[in-house]
Each structure stands twice: as structure tokens, then as C-alpha cells.
Amino acid sequence: MSLPVLLTQHIVRRPQRIALLQHIAEQGSITRAAKSAGLSYKAAWDAIDELNNLAQKPLVERSVGGKGGGGAKLSVEGERVLRLYQRLQTLQAQVLEAAEDSGDLDLLGRLMLRTSARNQLHGTVQDIASHGRNDLVRLALAGGLTLQAQITHDSTLRLELQSGTEVVALIKAGWLELSAIGQPAKSGHNSLDGQIEEISEAEDGPSEVRIALPNGQILCALAQPEQIKNLGLNVGSPVQTTFAPSLVILGTPL
């Protein structure tokens, strides 16, 4: 089975994050792997969430009760991606030797897009419905989940979207609304159910809520401590996330 195009490009463009898989395989712990990779514990999990969300299957699985504060291991898919990364390391050296000068690499670097959006979900265009100047794009996520994005028709044409196109859906953490499962979502809004894996409280400001979806993808939401308390949310609690299709940004490979 081939890797998703967007994950393959991520491997090529951001090898330092894929290298984290090597550290996890060697250390068996997120804490030790992060230290070995020169990352904070949070930065390591952010990288893992991004990789898991871009893959068809999770690459890293949390091992409950692991030593060192955050046990983890590679899934079968993660081991396969790591083998691919190791093969690409040899090709990377050849590419660097082939570059005519350092300006070539600087140009490539400027063309590689990074985004501040915490939520980056890999999906495939299922269908596109026209609504005047806007299009409603339905995406199929892993595990049978779906979501909708509302973009302009011009954007649909510019991104060359059609049924089967692989895309990344970008959603800022602050755009997600949390509620108890079963609560009626606003008309036309996306609704995804999951389970809270972690709540990171901030000294001043909203807490970050890490939500595991049934398909293994991860969502990060921001919520005020008062809201979390009023909803009775804790680690392990089921939770519903809702967001408008107009808040979903779509991206495709260059």
C-alpha cells in the first residue's frame, strides 16, 4: 500500500520530524525520544499528532504505563514509514551534492509551506457541491469520518480539486467548539466525536485540549478552564467538537 502523497512530501520536506520515529523506536518513550531528538515533550507530541493526522493509519501508538513518563511505540505503519525515511536519507545526500549552489536550497526552502494551524487532517475529496460563488467540499477522512469545507469556486479551480484529490484540512485550535456528545450541532456545522487524551492548563489564558478521534487522528482545541469545568470534561471524557465549514482551509501539494 502506497503512502498518502501529502505524507510522502512531508517525509522529504521535514525529515527532522520523521527522524523522531527513529528515536521512538530506539527509546520506547516519548520523554526519552524527545530528549534524544532535542525537542520538548510537547513539541514531540505535536510532531506525532501531525504525522498521525497525515497518515492513513497512526504511525505512533501510546503505550499505557510506559516507563519514563509517556511510553510509545511505532505501529506497523510507523515502522514502514521509518524504513522509507532511512532509504531516503541516502537519496537526500545525493540531492545535496547535485545542487548547483546554496541558493538552490534557499529557493526550495521558501517554497515549502508551514502553517500555524494546529489541526492538519489528511483527507480525500469525496464530492463538490456548488452554492453560488462558493463550493461545499466534502472530505473523506480515515476510518469513515467526513467533514465539509466551504471555499470559493475560484479556490476549487486554483487547487484543481476533484473527486479523489488528496488534501490537508487546516483548522485552528481556537475555531473548535466543545460540547457534550449528543448535543445538537449548529445547522450545517461539522461535528466530530472523540475522547479527551490530555488537558494542558495555561497560567494565563485558555487550556489546550487534545482529542483523539475514533480513526486515530488528533484534534487540538482551546477552551477556557471555566468551560471545561462546566462541561465536566476530564482526561478520558467523551467530547463533541463542532466547527463551521467556512473555517476549514484546504491545502494541496505544490
C-alpha positions in Angstrom: 0.0 0.0 0.0 1.5 3.4 -1.0 1.8 6.3 1.4 -0.5 9.3 1.0 1.0 11.9 -1.3 1.0 14.6 1.5 2.8 12.3 4.0 5.4 11.4 1.4 6.1 15.1 0.7 6.3 15.7 4.5 8.9 13.0 4.7 11.0 14.7 2.1 10.5 18.3 3.3 10.6 17.9 7.0 12.9 14.9 7.7 13.7 16.0 11.3 10.1 15.1 12.3 10.3 11.7 10.6 13.6 11.2 12.4 11.7 11.3 15.7 10.2 7.9 14.7 13.7 6.5 14.9 14.2 7.9 18.4 10.8 6.4 19.5 11.8 3.0 18.1 15.1 3.1 20.0 13.8 4.6 23.2 10.3 3.3 23.6 9.4 6.5 25.4 8.2 9.9 24.2 10.1 11.7 27.0 13.4 10.0 26.2 12.8 10.2 22.4 12.1 13.9 22.7 15.3 14.5 24.7 17.3 12.4 22.2 15.9 14.4 19.3 16.4 17.8 21.1 12.7 18.5 21.4 10.4 19.3 24.3 7.9 16.7 25.3 5.1 18.9 23.9 6.9 19.5 20.6 7.4 15.8 20.2 3.7 15.1 20.7 2.8 17.9 18.3 5.0 16.3 15.7 3.5 12.9 16.3 0.0 14.3 16.0 0.8 15.9 12.7 2.3 12.7 11.3 -0.6 10.6 12.6 -3.1 13.0 11.0 -1.4 12.9 7.6 -1.1 9.2 7.5 -3.9 6.7 6.6 -3.1 4.9 9.8 -1.5 6.1 13.1 2.3 5.9 13.0 2.8 6.0 16.7 0.8 4.4 19.4 0.8 5.4 23.1 1.8 2.6 25.4 -0.1 2.9 28.6 2.0 2.6 31.7 5.3 3.1 29.8 8.4 4.0 31.7 9.8 7.5 31.7 6.5 9.4 31.5 5.0 8.7 28.2 5.6 5.3 26.7 5.1 4.9 23.0 5.9 2.5 20.2 5.7 2.6 16.4 2.8 0.9 14.7 3.3 -1.4 11.8 2.7 1.6 9.5 5.1 3.6 11.5 7.8 1.0 11.0 7.2 1.0 7.3 7.4 4.8 7.1 10.7 4.7 9.1 12.2 2.2 6.7 11.2 4.6 3.8 12.8 7.5 5.6 16.0 5.6 6.1 16.2 4.8 2.4 15.5 8.5 1.6 18.5 9.6 3.7 20.8 8.2 1.1 18.9 9.9 -1.7 19.0 13.2 0.3 22.8 13.2 0.3 22.8 12.7 -3.5 20.4 15.7 -3.9 22.5 17.9 -1.8 25.6 17.1 -3.9 23.6 17.8 -7.1 22.5 21.3 -6.0 24.5 23.8 -8.1 24.8 26.3 -5.1 23.3 27.1 -1.7 20.8 29.5 -3.4 19.0 26.4 -4.9 18.3 25.1 -1.4 17.2 28.5 -0.2 14.7 28.8 -3.0 13.3 25.4 -2.3 13.0 26.3 1.4 10.9 29.4 0.6 8.6 27.2 -1.5 7.9 24.8 1.4 4.8 26.0 3.3 4.5 25.8 7.0 1.3 26.7 8.9 0.4 27.8 12.4 -2.8 25.8 12.3 -2.6 23.1 15.0 -5.1 20.8 13.2 -4.0 19.3 9.9 -6.1 16.4 8.8 -5.4 14.3 5.8 -8.4 13.6 3.6 -9.7 12.9 0.1 -12.2 14.9 -1.8 -15.5 13.0 -1.9 -17.7 15.4 -3.7 -18.1 19.1 -4.5 -21.4 20.9 -4.4 -21.7 24.4 -6.0 -23.5 27.1 -4.0 -23.3 30.3 -6.0 -19.7 31.7 -5.7 -18.8 29.1 -3.1 -18.3 25.4 -3.2 -19.0 22.9 -0.4 -16.3 20.3 -0.5 -16.9 17.0 1.4 -13.8 15.3 2.5 -13.4 11.6 3.5 -11.1 11.1 6.4 -9.6 7.9 7.6 -11.9 5.5 9.4 -15.1 6.6 7.6 -15.2 10.1 9.1 -16.1 13.0 7.0 -16.1 16.8 7.2 -17.1 19.7 4.9 -15.1 22.8 3.8 -16.6 25.9 2.3 -14.3 27.6 -0.2 -14.8 29.9 -3.2 -15.3 28.3 -6.6 -12.1 30.1 -7.7 -10.2 28.3 -5.0 -11.6 25.0 -6.2 -10.3 25.7 -9.6 -7.0 27.0 -8.4 -6.4 23.9 -6.3 -7.6 21.7 -9.1 -9.9 19.9 -6.8 -12.0 16.9 -7.9 -13.2 13.7 -6.5 -10.2 11.7 -5.3 -7.9 14.7 -4.8 -5.7 14.3 -1.6 -5.9 17.4 0.6 -5.0 18.6 4.1 -7.8 20.3 6.0 -6.4 23.1 8.3 -8.4 24.1 11.3 -7.1 26.5 14.0 -7.5 25.2 17.6 -9.4 28.3 18.6 -12.1 27.6 16.0 -13.3 24.3 17.6 -16.2 24.4 19.9 -16.5 21.8 22.6 -19.8 20.3 23.9 -21.1 17.1 25.4 -21.7 14.2 23.0 -25.2 14.1 21.7 -25.8 17.8 21.8 -27.4 19.0 18.5 -24.7 20.8 16.4 -25.5 24.1 14.7 -27.1 23.6 11.3 -24.6 23.0 8.6 -21.7 22.7 11.0 -19.1 19.8 11.2 -19.4 17.6 14.2 -16.7 15.1 15.3 -16.8 13.0 18.4 -13.7 11.9 20.3 -12.1 11.3 23.6 -10.0 13.7 25.6 -6.4 12.5 25.9 -4.9 15.4 27.6 -5.7 18.8 29.0 -2.8 21.3 29.3 -3.7 24.2 31.5 -2.1 27.6 30.9 -1.1 30.0 33.6 -3.0 32.8 31.8 -5.4 32.0 29.0 -7.3 29.0 27.6 -6.3 25.4 28.2 -5.3 23.2 25.3 -7.5 20.1 24.9 -6.0 17.2 23.0 -8.8 15.0 21.5 -8.4 11.5 19.9 -10.8 10.8 17.1 -12.0 7.2 16.6 -9.8 6.9 13.4 -6.6 7.7 15.3 -6.3 11.3 14.1 -5.9 14.1 16.7 -7.6 17.4 17.2 -6.4 20.2 19.4 -8.9 22.7 20.8 -8.7 25.7 23.1 -11.2 26.2 25.9 -11.4 28.3 29.0 -11.0 26.5 32.3 -14.5 27.5 33.3 -16.0 26.0 30.2 -14.1 22.7 30.8 -15.3 22.6 34.4 -18.9 23.4 33.4 -18.9 20.6 30.8 -17.4 18.2 33.3 -14.6 17.4 31.0 -11.6 15.3 32.1 -9.0 13.1 30.6 -10.9 10.1 29.2 -14.1 12.1 28.8 -16.1 11.8 25.5 -16.4 15.1 23.8 -18.0 16.6 20.7 -16.2 19.2 18.6 -18.1 21.4 16.1 -16.9 24.0 13.6 -18.3 25.7 10.6 -17.2 24.6 7.1 -16.2 28.2 6.3 -13.4 27.8 9.0 -11.8 24.9 7.2 -8.8 25.8 5.0 -7.8 23.3 2.3 -4.3 22.7 1.1 -2.8 20.5 -1.7 0.7 19.5 -2.7 2.7 22.0 -4.7 
